[in-house]
Amino acid sequence: MRIAFFILWLLHFLPVTWTHALARFLSKIAYPLAKSRRHVGEVNLRLCFPEKSEEERKHILQEHFYHMLAMILDYSYCWYASDQKISQLVDYQNKEILDNALQSGQKVILFYPHYCSLEMGVAKLNQNVPLISVYSHQKNKTLDERILKGRHRYNNVFLLGRTDGLLGIIRAIKKRNEPFLYLPDQDFGEKDSIFVPFFGVSTATTDGLSRIAKLTKSVIIPMIPKRLENGRYVLTFYPAWENFPTNDVYADTTRMNAFLEERIREFPEQYYWLHKRFKTRPQGESSVY
């Protein structure tokens, strides 16, 4: 593990276009070798894009492997590059939406799905925007320590553990002024989810966004990171959702998934497809994997 960290440290001296070229090379090796993960991606894409041909879905998945490898190599910059280099690599689009909300004293939840450049996007944002976030400890102690050190690079992140649950998140948002970084799109099992449509598939989805927003009187501001072809990144902020939350948690969660689906369709290759998003099925349905 320490050898891997040393390699990442070396890579941060290189131009980002070089590391992305390396990611492209490594992805061509990883794609045929990572059979189990490739299978997960194939199933996810088949469920979400039945209208596309098998060849089109294969192309998306191949590109996705490149973006996943690029995400791993992005840690070289997030952990070891200068603040100036990170800032220069990432551009903002419509950040005034967040700035205005914070200046007006509003509680803010940043809706931040799992895209393959999420680390670079939040690395720049956290340079001058303190955050509240949830962290899941890694099984490997060395890796866990390194990731935590990266999270606390600017000493302005308040981290909650998964075990703190919904109550811990609500307390933190009410007590503090920082935006809460909310990642909405993983399968946490039936106990903590409701089934709502996602690409037309009944999907176990946490309804926490609606509940947290209602109990903390927070506005929802989505932000989406994107890796550009020229090696740079853009972090785009979207207008705060109006009439959210409502008294209908199911409708709110359906709306959340619909918004995410719209964004994914814009550049699907950069969304995280290797997670078993449809692992939890409604009672009576067999596993899709």
JOQUI-V148187 format. One record per backbone hydrogen bond with DSSP energy under -1.0 kcal/mol. CO is the residue of the C=O (numbers start at 0). NH is the residue of the N-H. E is the energy in kcal/mol with one decimal. If there is no record, write none. Layout:
CO:NH:E
CO:NH:E
This chain:
0:4:-2.0
1:5:-2.1
2:6:-2.2
3:7:-2.3
4:8:-2.3
5:9:-2.2
6:10:-2.2
7:11:-1.2
9:12:-1.5
10:13:-1.8
14:17:-1.2
14:18:-1.5
15:19:-2.2
16:20:-1.6
17:21:-2.1
18:22:-2.3
19:23:-2.1
20:24:-2.0
21:25:-2.8
22:26:-2.2
23:27:-1.2
25:29:-2.8
26:30:-2.5
29:33:-3.0
32:34:-2.2
33:37:-2.6
34:38:-2.2
35:39:-1.7
36:40:-2.3
37:41:-2.5
38:42:-2.5
39:43:-2.6
40:44:-2.5
41:45:-2.1
42:46:-2.3
43:47:-2.2
44:48:-2.6
48:51:-1.4
52:56:-2.3
53:57:-2.2
54:58:-2.0
55:59:-2.0
56:60:-2.3
57:61:-2.5
58:62:-2.3
59:63:-2.2
60:64:-2.1
61:65:-1.4
62:66:-2.2
63:67:-2.6
64:68:-2.2
65:69:-2.5
66:70:-2.0
67:71:-1.9
68:72:-2.2
69:73:-1.6
71:74:-1.1
72:75:-1.7
73:76:-1.3
73:77:-2.5
74:78:-2.5
75:79:-1.2
76:80:-1.1
81:85:-2.1
82:86:-2.6
83:87:-2.3
84:88:-1.6
85:89:-1.3
88:232:-2.2
90:234:-2.8
92:236:-2.8
93:96:-1.7
94:98:-2.3
95:99:-2.7
96:100:-1.4
97:101:-2.4
98:102:-2.5
99:103:-1.5
100:105:-2.1
101:104:-1.4
106:218:-2.8
107:179:-2.5
108:220:-2.6
109:181:-3.0
110:222:-2.6
112:114:-1.5
113:271:-2.0
114:117:-1.6
116:120:-2.1
117:121:-2.2
118:122:-1.8
119:123:-1.7
120:124:-2.0
121:125:-2.6
123:126:-1.6
124:127:-1.3
124:128:-1.3
130:157:-2.8
131:180:-3.2
132:159:-2.8
139:143:-2.6
140:144:-2.4
141:145:-1.8
142:146:-2.6
143:147:-2.5
144:148:-2.0
145:149:-1.9
146:150:-2.5
147:151:-1.9
149:152:-1.4
151:154:-1.3
155:130:-1.7
157:132:-2.3
159:134:-3.4
160:163:-1.7
161:164:-1.2
163:167:-1.7
164:168:-1.7
165:169:-2.4
166:170:-2.4
167:171:-2.1
168:172:-2.4
169:173:-2.4
170:174:-2.2
171:175:-2.2
178:131:-2.5
179:109:-2.8
181:111:-3.1
189:192:-1.4
193:204:-3.1
195:202:-2.9
197:200:-1.4
200:197:-1.6
202:195:-2.1
204:193:-2.4
206:210:-1.6
207:211:-3.3
208:212:-2.3
209:213:-1.9
210:214:-2.3
211:215:-1.8
212:216:-1.1
212:217:-1.5
218:108:-2.8
219:240:-1.9
220:110:-1.3
221:237:-2.6
223:235:-2.6
225:233:-2.2
227:230:-1.6
231:227:-3.1
232:90:-2.5
233:225:-1.9
234:92:-2.2
235:223:-2.4
247:251:-2.4
248:252:-2.6
249:253:-2.2
250:254:-2.3
251:255:-2.2
252:256:-2.1
253:257:-2.2
254:258:-2.3
255:259:-2.2
256:260:-2.7
257:261:-2.0
258:262:-1.9
259:263:-2.6
260:264:-2.0
262:265:-1.0
266:269:-1.6
267:270:-1.4
269:115:-2.6
270:272:-1.0
274:276:-2.6
275:278:-1.6
281:284:-2.5
